[in-house]
Amino acid sequence: MNADVDGPLIAPTRRAVLIGAERYRRHSYGDNHPLGIPRVSLTLDLIQAYGALSEPEFRTARPAMPVELERFHTREYIGALQQCEAEGRVAHRYRQRHNVGNFENPFFPGFFTTPATATQGSIQGAEVVLEGLIAFNPAGGMHHARPDAARGFCYLNDPVLGILRLRREGLRVLYVDIDAHHGDGVEAAFRQDPEVLTLSLHMDTAYAYPFEGGGVGDAGPLDNAVNMPLPRGVHDDEYRHVFGRLWPAVLEAFRPAVVVLQAGTDILGPDPLGKFRISTQLFLEVVQRILADAPRHADGTPRLLVLGGGGYHPLALARCWTGVWGLLSGRELPEAVPPEGEALLRAVDWDLDEDEGYFERLFTQRVDHAISGEVRAEVRTRVDVLLSGHPWLRGRSRIR
């Protein structure tokens, strides 16, 4: 971590750790891929521009070892990823069998080591939580990967491996996924574990990736999956309505010992792949609610592991995850982006939405204008159906 900060440090009021690595500054995925943008490195730099990260709060992730990854992924798959990286290419048999080396999951230098580092960051994050602290691994959240295949830009499923580390200690885990896309890989991994419940709020798979599953009725064989598919154009008031009714019902029904939050930012309005219109304020409001309600260690510190995830607008993402870190570490961050931070954001090669009225604000303000409107009957009905029909949630909605 570069500890040089021009301005004064803002002191934390919560015990939290941010996990990162210099490796994330290297170019990955390729120029024409949605993830070929600065994400974690830009977030860390913006946090430091705010003076909101001290040396004791930062931990460096290392690449996960094969034995760690094979707690979920197959030995054959891990060996294939390592061999591709060593050879500098993806053999046809691996492309066919493991869905790698294509546009969706392209080959790039560090093709194994980079996701292995992000994955170890989530395992380490689980261990940080076991130590009694909050953990944030913005490089994590790759929720689509399967045991023997890459899916949806995700090579290794770090949320699964982080949860498995918590499960080894006997903890009951609630996984909450607010990424715009259904957390299908995590849900599938724990279909047979009654001590893990997955809650996913996402774009309806009738129109969005992964184009299957994630429906209101998709609860799994043990009823331990709660899915809320949402229509296009969901705004702040609608998302607040949905989350405000589901979250307390799920907490009351499941009573977890620890919460793992996948905080993908592709629900934000400017995101080029998301179809929602959520503001940064509402995003942070949701994170704050989860932080406030999460189970506690003996000293009152929330038992909470937060992972990154999707997010394809680097400016919106870095501002949002900076706000997430502010909440997790208990810092009051100014809404105005400091001059050093503004310079960082303006240096990013990004002009996809430069003609939009909000574009200039992305460089100067950490939050957006709220996006309000009527809660559509379609949205209300979906929540009603889920709360009345899901075996875990019947009769548990206290907020109408």
C-alpha positions, -999 to +999 in steps of 0.1 A: +000+000+000+012+035-008+008+052+026+015+088+013-015+110+019-014+147+012-041+157+036-048+147+073-059+112+081-095+107+091-095+084+121-117+052+121-143+045+147-148+008+139-124-021+137-122-029+100-096-043+076-093-036+038-076-063+018-058-056-015-027-062-036-005-044-059-013-070-086-046-053-092-028-024-108-018-046-137-040-046-169-063-076-171-092-090-191-081-070-222-090-036-238-124-046-251-137-064-220-161-048-196-137-055-167-107-041-186-110-009-164-094+002-132-115-009-102-097-020-070-066+002-076-088+033-083-108+026-052-078+023-030-063+054-044-095+074-039-098+061-003-062+073+003-069+106-013-096+110+014-070+101+041-092+072+051-068+043+053-040+037+078-013+011+076-028-012+104-061-013+085-046-027+053-036-063+046-021-077+015-036-108-002-013-135-017-023-160-044-044-188-030-027-222-031-043-250-051-051-269-020-071-239-008-089-235-041-097-273-043-120-270-013-145-259-040-130-261-074-119-294-091-082-303-092-085-306-130-098-271-134-072-255-111-044-274-130-058-262-163-058-225-152-022-229-140-011-245-172-027-219-194-009-191-175+024-210-177+020-216-214+007-181-222-023-195-241-055-215-237-056-249-254-087-258-273-096-286-249-096-262-219-116-236-238-143-263-245-143-279-211-138-250-188-153-220-207-120-200-207-101-182-234-131-167-250-146-132-249-166-139-217-136-152-198-105-142-218-069-152-213-046-124-200-012-124-182-019-134-146-050-153-158-046-177-128-026-157-103-049-126-103-081-144-095-063-166-071-051-135-052-086-121-051-099-154-038-073-157-011-084-121-001-119-134+006-106-164+026-083-140+045-113-117+049-132-146+066-103-151+089-103-114+097-139-117+107-130-147+129-104-124+146-132-101+156-130-074+129-150-063+098-134-072+065-136-057+030-121-074+000-132-052-030-114-076-055-138-104-044-174-111-052-169-133-083-201-151-077-208-169-110-178-194-112-186-231-110-164-259-095-150-268-130-157-238-152-155-200-155-188-182-158-197-145-163-162-130-160-156-151-129-128-177-129-128-186-092-157-184-068-142-165-039-175-159-020-180-197-018-145-202-005-148-174+020-181-188+033-166-223+035-139-209+058-166-195+081-185-228+079-153-247+091-158-228+124-194-239+125-209-205+118-243-201+103-239-178+073-263-154+056-250-145+021-265-113+007-259-104-029-269-070-042-250-072-075-273-066-105-268-102-116-281-133-098-256-149-075-261-182-091-227-198-084-230-192-047-266-203-045-257-236-063-227-243-041-248-243-009-280-259-021-274-288+003-261-269+033-290-258+056-266-236+076-261-212+047-289-190+033-285-170+001-304-138-005-301-123-040-317-091-053-310-089-090-322-082-126-348-107-137-330-135-156-357-133-182-338-103-196-304-105-179-274-128-174-273-157-164-307-160-183-319-188-161-328-194-124-331-167-098-369-167-098-392-160-068-400-197-067-364-209-070-358-217-033-337-249-038-342-284-023-337-271+013-356-238+008-323-219+017-323-196-013-343-164-014-344-147-048-359-114-057-358-108-095-366-072-104-378-055-136-358-030-156-356+005-143-358-001-106-351+032-088-343+042-052-378+041-038-385+007-053-353-008-041-358+006-007-393-008-005-380-043-016-350-044+007-369-029+036-394-057+035-371-086+027-341-079+049-358-080+083-379-110+073-348-130+063-329-120+094-358-130+117-363-163+098-326-174+096-308-158+125-273-160+111-241-159+131-223-139+104-232-120+072-213-121+039-223-092+016-215-092-021-216-054-029-214-053-068-220-017-080-236-026-113-270-016-098-259+020-100-276+042-125-245+050-147-234+014-150-233+003-187-243-033-180-269-028-153-305-019-160-314-003-126-314+034-116-300+032-081-281+061-066-249+059-046-269+072-015-294+043-017-266+018-022-248+031+009-281+032+028-285-006+022-249-012+033-255+008+064-287-012+072-268-044+069-239-031+090-264-020+117-283-052+118-254-078+114-247-101+143-221-088+167-189-100+183-187-096+221-173-061+218-201-050+195-181-052+162-204-065+134-196-100+121-195-089+085-174-098+055-179-075+025-168-084-010-167-065-043-184-079-074-197-065-106-193-029-116-184-017-150-183+021-146-149+028-129-159+063-117-192+053-102-176+021-087-147+039-070-169+065-055-193+039-042-168+015-027-149+044-011-182+052+006-186+015+016-152+016+033-161+048+051-192+031+066-173-001+075-145+017+092-168+043+108-155+073+091-175+104+081-163+112+046-170+146+030-193+145+000-170+167-020-142+147-036-108+160-025-086+176-052-062+146-052-092+123-057-107+145-085-073+144-103-073+105-100-108+102-114-102+127-143-071+107-153-092+076-160-097+070-197-135+069-196-160+089-218-188+065-223-214+088-207-196+121-210-227+137-226-249+128-196-259+156-172-245+138-142-211+132-157-192+162-142-206+154-108-188+120-109-155+138-105-164+163-078-190+147-055-189+113-038-227+108-040-255+114-065-289+129-065-315+104-053-336+087-080-372+087-068-406+076-081-437+055-075-432+019-065-448+000-093-475-026-086-453-052-103-426-046-078-450-047-048-466-079-061-433-097-065-423-089-029-458-100-016-455-133-035-420-140-022-429-132+014-462-152+013-448-182-007-413-188+006-412-215+033-387-195+054-405-162+051-442-168+054-458-143+078-425-127+088-427-093+070-431-066+096-427-037+073-455-030+048 
